[in-house]
Amino acid sequence: MAVDSKLHIALFPWLAFGHMIPYLELAKLLAQKNHKISFISTPRNIDRLPKLPPNLSPLITFVKVPLPRIDHLPEEAQATTDLPLNKVRYLKKAYDCLKQPLKTFLENSDVDWLFYDFSAFWLPEIAKSVGISHGFFSIVLGATLGMATKPASFNDDRSKPEDFTVPPKWVSFPTKVAFKLFEIIRIKSVPRDASDVSDLFRYAEVVKGCDVIVVRSCMDFEPEWLNLMQEIHGKPCIPAGMLPTTEYDAGEETEEWVPIKQWLDKQEKASVVYVAFGSEAKPSQDELNEIALGLELSGLPFFWVLRTRKGSTDTEVIELPDGFEERTKERGVVCTSWAPQLKILAHDSVGGFLTHSGWSSVVEASQYARPLILLTFLFDQGINARLLEEKKMGYPIPRNEFDGSFTGESVAESLKLVILKDEGKIYRDKAKEMRNLFGDREKQEMYINNFLDFLKTKQAS
């Protein structure tokens, strides 16, 4: 194949919107270079994705693969956002049943490159058997991969939660990036897959089986972690850039946006706390009570996107404390439906973002220079938070080391520190500085060009 030839690239993300959206951003950037994209997911997930710009629609084909029926998995549940945490294991079992449909698709396609997520541990072998170049596209940072995946020459003897509160022995540079004790205890309390396959095993298998590791990150942000991945696994590790989220309808006065914008327009510049915990994280009732108390005590205006349940089978519905909305109605909004996060973060009245540290949310906030107040819940969020702390991009709400509990008073003080106080100026200044990295479209273009140069050169050889 000539180096300047156009490629057909297939993308197969895990069934979570925090994964599908970055995969879609990658698809759009590749399609802008006139490469053909096959984006593979289930019908309901594809129908819920943001609409494509008209100029890219001819180049991106959505391949709908029906999700098999599995006991204990509701029929409408095709993404993690449709399920309480204890039922996501059934979604993974159904996802693993897509092995044959994926093989059939690849056998009957002209795909040049296939990129898959951490979950598809069975896909590297299939891609190899049908002669398709393939790679692991990680939406989590190199730091998370460095913590989770060991070199072949090392034994991973970490068994106790305490073992994960320090960097693993294969990390060759000084860092404090590791889990807090309560974070790893929570991760270990999540029920194992119904197919009895752990996430660590999935990560290990895709890293071992892929031709190339591609990471949603950049050398300006975590060079030591990206270099470590290349060194310990002996294969190319290529940053794809931060993939800042784009919205085709960013300038449109949509039905949802008009009242939100009207409220934000009335607030003082850089005064509003935006509160949202993504599509995965849901606070417990006790945590919700303390967050509400903190917002009340802070005296700051706030816009809170609150998910009270995850899917129709979630029996642990959380509720705001009695009288909270009445007491705060003059300065706060609680939104229990979908909200246009990117538009909200772009508004000048937002002075800080109380976030779970999910990487998509961090990227969206950082491209608009919003300082972060960090409250982690699960998965890679702890590692993200440590990196953000290390770089003074975010301030963590103080918590009990063992159970992760926190007080409304500590929430209020953390919010005021980051948004108002002199001590928080370092976070506000760092947010402005990092905007140049997270929101730089030219830098993103450079990373995509480098990525494509690698794919085309590898394909031609």
C-alpha positions as a printed Julia matrix, in Angstrom:
461×3 Matrix{Float64}:
   0.0     0.0    0.0
   1.28    3.47  -0.89
   2.0     5.66   2.13
  -0.49    8.31   0.93
  -3.34    5.81   0.45
  -6.56    6.17   2.38
  -7.24    3.64   5.1
 -10.32    1.8    6.26
 -10.22    1.86  10.07
 -12.66   -0.02  12.3
 -13.3     1.09  15.89
 -14.9    -1.1   18.56
 -15.3     0.6   21.97
 -16.54   -0.82  25.25
 -20.27   -0.26  25.88
 -19.92    2.87  28.03
 -20.44    6.41  26.81
 -17.22    7.49  28.5
 -15.54    5.13  26.03
 -17.78    5.52  22.98
 -17.55    9.33  22.87
 -13.7     9.46  22.72
 -13.79    6.7   20.08
 -16.27    8.83  18.13
 -14.01   11.9   18.47
 -11.14    9.82  17.08
 -13.41    8.65  14.25
 -14.29   12.24  13.36
 -10.65   13.37  13.33
  -9.64   10.44  11.11
 -12.59   11.02   8.78
 -11.55   14.67   8.42
  -8.42   13.27   6.75
 -10.67   11.38   4.29
 -10.14    7.96   5.83
 -13.05    5.52   5.9
 -14.32    4.59   9.38
 -16.47    1.67  10.55
 -17.75    2.42  14.06
 -19.03   -0.8   15.64
 -21.5    -0.92  18.54
 -24.98   -2.04  19.46
 -28.09   -0.51  17.85
 -29.36    1.45  20.85
 -25.92    2.88  21.63
 -25.39    4.05  18.06
 -28.82    5.67  18.06
 -27.88    7.64  21.2
 -24.56    8.99  19.92
 -24.29   12.69  18.98
 -25.14   13.4   15.37
 -22.28   13.74  12.89
 -21.42   16.89  10.93
 -22.85   16.43   7.39
 -19.4    16.59   5.77
 -18.24   13.53   7.76
 -21.36   11.37   7.46
 -20.32    9.76   4.13
 -17.01    8.62   5.65
 -18.25    7.16   8.96
 -20.37    4.02   8.77
 -22.11    2.86  11.93
 -22.11   -0.93  12.12
 -24.94   -2.12  14.37
 -24.26   -5.46  16.06
 -27.22   -6.74  18.11
 -26.4    -7.52  21.74
 -27.27  -11.14  22.64
 -29.91  -11.75  25.29
 -28.38  -12.68  28.65
 -30.1   -13.67  31.9
 -30.31  -10.78  34.41
 -29.63   -8.17  31.69
 -32.66   -5.95  30.91
 -33.51   -5.9   27.22
 -32.98   -2.13  26.88
 -29.62   -2.19  28.71
 -26.87   -1.8   26.11
 -24.51    0.55  27.97
 -23.21    0.89  31.52
 -25.33    4.01  32.03
 -28.44    1.76  31.76
 -27.42   -0.37  34.74
 -26.56   -0.2   38.42
 -22.95   -1.12  39.07
 -23.7    -4.63  40.33
 -25.32   -5.56  36.98
 -22.58   -4.32  34.64
 -21.03   -7.81  34.86
 -23.95   -9.16  32.79
 -23.29   -6.51  30.15
 -19.69   -7.75  29.93
 -20.92  -11.31  29.5
 -23.2   -10.2   26.64
 -20.35   -8.16  25.12
 -18.14  -11.25  25.09
 -20.83  -12.99  23.02
 -20.1   -10.5   20.21
 -16.96  -12.5   19.39
 -18.52  -14.33  16.43
 -20.33  -11.31  14.92
 -17.06   -9.35  15.04
 -15.19  -12.19  13.37
 -17.83  -12.38  10.63
 -17.67   -8.63  10.06
 -13.87   -8.62   9.8
 -13.81  -11.63   7.47
 -16.2    -9.86   5.09
 -14.72   -6.38   5.2
 -11.77   -4.56   3.65
 -10.63   -3.13   7.01
  -6.94   -2.14   7.11
  -6.74   -1.41  10.84
  -8.91   -2.43  13.79
  -8.8    -0.65  17.15
 -10.5    -2.17  20.19
 -11.03   -1.34  23.84
  -9.71   -2.95  27.05
 -12.79   -5.18  27.28
 -12.35   -7.09  24.0
  -9.59   -9.41  25.25
 -10.65  -12.02  22.65
 -10.32   -9.71  19.65
  -6.51   -9.53  19.1
  -6.46  -13.24  18.26
  -9.37  -12.86  15.81
  -7.76   -9.87  14.07
  -4.52  -11.8   13.75
  -6.29  -14.85  12.32
  -7.94  -12.79   9.56
  -4.75  -10.87   8.78
  -5.84   -7.39   9.91
  -3.45   -4.98  11.61
  -4.82   -4.12  15.02
  -4.24   -2.05  18.12
  -5.53   -1.2   21.57
  -6.96    2.33  21.77
  -7.02    3.26  25.45
  -9.32    6.02  26.64
  -7.6     5.87  30.04
  -4.25    7.55  30.62
  -0.81    6.03  30.34
  -0.57    6.36  34.14
  -3.58    4.06  34.59
  -2.17    1.57  32.09
   1.21    1.74  33.85
  -0.46    0.91  37.15
  -2.66   -1.85  35.71
  -0.47   -3.74  33.24
   2.76   -5.44  34.22
   5.8    -6.22  32.06
   6.22   -9.86  31.06
   9.45  -10.02  33.09
   7.73   -9.1   36.38
   5.49  -11.06  38.7
   2.54   -9.0   39.84
   2.32  -10.06  43.47
  -0.07   -7.32  44.52
  -2.86   -9.02  46.45
  -3.78   -6.75  49.37
  -5.52   -3.38  48.86
  -2.52   -1.67  50.49
  -0.3    -2.94  47.64
  -2.1    -0.61  45.23
  -1.57    2.53  47.32
   2.03    2.81  46.09
   3.35    2.68  42.51
   4.15   -0.86  41.29
   7.79   -1.98  41.26
   8.13   -1.65  37.48
   7.58    2.11  37.62
  11.11    3.44  37.22
  10.65    7.12  38.14
   9.57    8.94  41.31
   5.81    9.53  41.53
   3.04    9.61  44.12
   0.45    8.49  41.58
  -1.4     5.51  43.08
  -4.8     4.66  44.5
  -6.03    5.81  47.89
  -6.92    2.88  50.14
 -10.69    3.54  49.96
 -10.53    3.73  46.14
  -8.96    0.31  45.73
 -11.3    -1.19  48.36
 -14.26    0.09  46.33
 -12.86   -1.28  43.08
 -12.28   -4.69  44.65
 -15.85   -4.72  46.02
 -17.38   -4.53  42.52
 -18.75   -8.0   41.58
 -16.56   -9.92  39.15
 -17.71  -10.47  35.58
 -20.47  -13.02  35.13
 -17.96  -14.74  32.83
 -15.41  -14.61  35.7
 -12.94  -12.45  33.77
 -11.44   -9.5   35.65
 -10.78   -6.09  34.14
  -7.08   -6.47  34.95
  -7.02   -9.69  32.9
  -8.77   -7.92  30.01
  -6.23   -5.08  30.06
  -3.33   -7.51  30.23
  -4.57   -9.57  27.29
  -5.25   -6.65  24.94
  -1.87   -5.08  25.74
  -0.14   -8.42  25.18
  -2.02   -9.2   21.95
  -2.08   -5.84  20.15
   0.35   -4.57  17.5
   0.35   -1.03  18.9
  -0.92    0.77  22.02
  -2.65    4.09  21.3
  -3.48    6.31  24.26
  -5.83    9.27  24.65
  -3.05   11.45  26.01
  -0.05   13.45  24.91
   3.67   13.69  25.58
   3.26   17.21  26.99
   1.11   15.82  29.8
   2.53   12.45  30.94
   5.73   11.66  28.98
   7.2     9.37  31.63
   4.1     7.13  31.7
   3.83    6.87  27.91
   7.54    6.07  27.63
   7.16    3.49  30.42
   4.39    1.7   28.5
   6.6     1.45  25.42
   9.59    0.23  27.46
   7.84   -2.41  29.55
   5.72   -3.88  26.75
   8.24   -3.65  23.9
   5.8    -2.24  21.37
   4.94    1.23  20.07
   2.89    3.43  22.41
   1.46    6.35  20.47
  -0.4     9.31  21.97
  -3.49   10.28  19.98
  -3.88   13.64  21.72
  -6.48   14.62  24.31
  -9.37   14.34  21.8
 -11.32   17.32  23.16
 -15.04   16.79  22.72
 -16.7    18.63  19.86
 -20.4    19.28  19.42
 -21.87   19.76  15.99
 -24.74   21.82  17.45
 -22.49   23.91  19.73
 -23.96   27.18  18.47
 -27.6    26.1   18.36
 -30.18   27.38  20.83
 -31.56   23.93  21.64
 -34.62   23.39  23.8
 -32.52   22.15  26.75
 -29.9    24.87  26.48
 -32.07   28.02  26.35
 -33.28   28.02  30.02
 -29.86   26.91  31.28
 -28.14   29.72  29.37
 -30.65   32.25  30.65
 -29.87   31.22  34.24
 -26.09   31.21  33.69
 -26.25   34.64  32.03
 -27.63   36.1   35.26
 -24.69   34.87  37.37
 -21.44   36.72  37.99
 -18.4    35.74  35.95
 -16.43   32.75  37.35
 -18.81   32.35  40.32
 -20.82   29.17  39.57
 -19.93   25.69  40.77
 -20.8    23.18  38.06
 -21.42   19.75  39.63
 -21.59   16.54  37.57
 -20.28   13.01  37.99
 -20.54   11.6   34.47
 -22.53    8.66  33.18
 -20.9     6.05  35.45
 -20.59    7.49  38.96
 -23.54    7.74  41.34
 -23.05    8.94  44.92
 -24.48    6.95  47.82
 -27.31    8.58  49.78
 -24.87    9.59  52.54
 -22.49   11.11  49.98
 -25.35   12.93  48.29
 -26.41   14.43  51.62
 -22.9    15.76  52.3
 -22.51   17.17  48.77
 -25.86   18.97  49.16
 -24.85   20.3   52.58
 -21.52   21.48  51.16
 -23.21   23.37  48.33
 -25.61   24.94  50.82
 -22.85   25.96  53.25
 -20.59   27.35  50.53
 -23.0    30.15  49.65
 -21.9    29.82  46.01
 -24.28   29.64  43.05
 -24.35   26.14  41.58
 -25.66   24.09  38.66
 -25.91   20.41  39.64
 -26.55   17.64  37.12
 -27.8    14.83  39.36
 -28.47   11.23  38.37
 -30.71    9.68  40.99
 -30.71    6.18  39.48
 -28.91    4.12  36.82
 -31.4     2.34  34.59
 -34.82    0.87  35.29
 -33.46   -1.92  37.51
 -31.59    0.38  39.91
 -33.34   -0.07  43.25
 -31.07    2.33  45.18
 -32.68    5.6   44.14
 -31.04    8.58  45.85
 -32.94   11.69  46.96
 -32.01   15.25  47.84
 -32.33   16.19  51.52
 -35.73   17.56  52.54
 -36.05   21.24  51.77
 -32.69   21.53  49.97
 -34.09   22.83  46.69
 -36.41   25.27  48.46
 -33.58   26.64  50.62
 -31.21   27.08  47.65
 -33.65   28.01  44.89
 -32.39   31.61  44.72
 -28.85   30.55  43.81
 -28.88   26.95  42.66
 -30.31   24.63  39.99
 -30.62   20.83  40.23
 -31.04   19.18  36.82
 -32.11   15.52  36.89
 -32.28   15.13  33.1
 -29.58   15.34  30.42
 -27.65   18.62  30.3
 -25.28   19.98  27.62
 -22.08   19.76  29.67
 -19.77   21.23  27.04
 -21.93   24.33  26.64
 -22.18   24.79  30.41
 -18.42   24.49  30.91
 -17.85   27.0   28.1
 -19.99   29.64  29.83
 -18.09   32.5   31.5
 -20.1    32.27  34.72
 -18.61   28.86  35.61
 -15.81   29.28  38.14
 -15.11   25.66  39.06
 -16.12   22.06  38.36
 -16.87   19.55  41.12
 -16.08   16.35  39.24
 -15.53   12.62  39.68
 -12.23   12.98  37.71
 -13.46   10.93  34.74
 -11.06   11.74  31.94
 -13.61   12.96  29.39
 -14.98   15.43  31.93
 -11.45   16.59  32.82
 -10.62   17.18  29.14
 -13.88   19.07  28.58
 -13.3    21.31  31.61
  -9.63   21.91  30.86
 -10.25   23.05  27.3
 -12.24   25.9   28.88
  -9.76   26.59  31.71
 -12.07   25.48  34.53
 -10.31   24.63  37.84
 -11.31   21.27  39.32
 -12.56   20.13  42.71
 -12.03   16.36  42.83
 -14.35   13.73  44.31
 -13.51   10.25  43.0
 -15.86    7.26  43.0
 -14.52    4.3   40.96
 -12.21    2.82  38.33
  -9.39    5.02  36.96
 -10.71    8.15  38.65
  -8.27    7.83  41.56
  -5.24    7.72  39.26
  -6.56   10.68  37.27
  -7.07   12.62  40.5
  -3.51   11.94  41.72
  -2.09   13.2   38.41
  -4.29   16.29  38.57
  -3.2    16.92  42.17
   0.45   16.43  41.22
   0.09   19.01  38.44
  -1.97   21.44  40.61
  -4.89   21.21  38.17
  -7.33   20.01  40.81
  -7.92   20.08  44.55
  -9.16   16.88  46.25
 -11.92   17.12  48.84
 -10.42   15.77  52.11
 -11.72   12.27  52.88
 -11.34    9.42  55.33
  -8.52    7.23  54.01
 -10.26    3.93  54.74
 -13.92    4.42  53.78
 -13.74    7.55  51.62
 -16.3     9.44  53.71
 -16.29   13.23  53.71
 -18.23   16.06  55.32
 -20.38   18.84  53.95
 -18.04   21.29  55.66
 -15.04   19.93  53.75
 -17.01   20.17  50.48
 -17.89   23.81  51.2
 -14.33   24.75  52.16
 -12.89   23.0   49.08
 -15.28   24.81  46.74
 -14.53   28.22  48.28
 -10.8    27.57  48.23
 -10.69   26.76  44.51
 -13.18   29.4   43.33
 -12.73   32.32  45.73
  -9.72   32.2   48.03
  -6.14   33.35  47.5
  -4.87   29.82  48.32
  -6.82   28.52  45.33
  -5.24   30.92  42.85
  -2.67   28.25  41.97
  -5.49   26.03  40.64
  -7.17   28.86  38.74
  -3.85   29.9   37.18
  -2.93   26.31  36.28
  -6.33   25.83  34.61
  -5.63   28.84  32.37
  -2.17   27.5   31.56
  -3.42   23.98  30.74
  -6.07   25.35  28.38
  -3.21   25.8   25.92
  -2.61   22.05  26.02
  -6.14   20.64  26.25
  -7.82   23.06  23.86
  -5.08   23.43  21.24
  -6.6    22.18  17.97
  -3.28   22.53  16.12
  -1.54   20.31  18.66
  -4.38   17.78  18.37
  -3.95   17.86  14.59
  -0.24   17.11  14.98
  -0.95   14.05  17.13
  -3.51   12.7   14.65
  -1.08   13.24  11.75
   1.67   11.39  13.62
  -0.75    8.57  14.42
  -1.83    8.28  10.78
   1.77    8.38   9.56
   2.48    5.38  11.79
  -0.58    3.46  10.52
   0.17    4.11   6.86
   3.89    3.34   7.17
   3.15    0.12   9.06
   0.52   -0.85   6.47
   2.92   -0.2    3.59
   5.72   -2.29   5.1
